[in-house]
């Protein structure tokens, strides 16, 4: 059985992943946790994932944890895709 079986959409999976990152860093001092979340997303999420992340944030954040929303300001926004 796939780990993705419980997700209804790619968006749910992305929110879940971002919130897992926040859970990992939440025990650190707040400023360090914000930096840690942003740094992890910047290092390990490909541009397509970060674009989708910003779409979610710009719509109000959905079920993203407050720590993820705060870190969003430090996440590198990928260049627009050329069509």
Residue pairs with C-beta under 8 A, 6 or more apart in sequence:
4 13
7 13
7 16
10 52
11 52
11 56
11 62
14 49
14 52
14 53
14 56
15 56
15 62
15 63
15 64
18 37
18 41
18 53
18 64
18 65
18 68
19 63
19 64
19 65
19 68
21 36
21 37
21 40
21 41
21 68
22 33
22 37
22 65
22 67
22 68
22 71
23 65
24 36
25 32
25 33
25 36
25 37
25 40
25 67
26 33
26 67
27 33
28 36
33 67
34 67
34 70
34 71
34 74
35 71
35 74
37 67
37 68
37 71
38 71
38 72
38 73
38 74
38 75
39 74
41 50
41 53
41 71
41 75
42 50
42 74
42 75
42 76
45 53
47 78
47 79
48 78
50 75
50 76
50 77
50 78
51 78
51 81
53 72
53 75
54 72
54 75
54 77
56 62
56 64
57 64
57 69
57 72
61 68
61 69
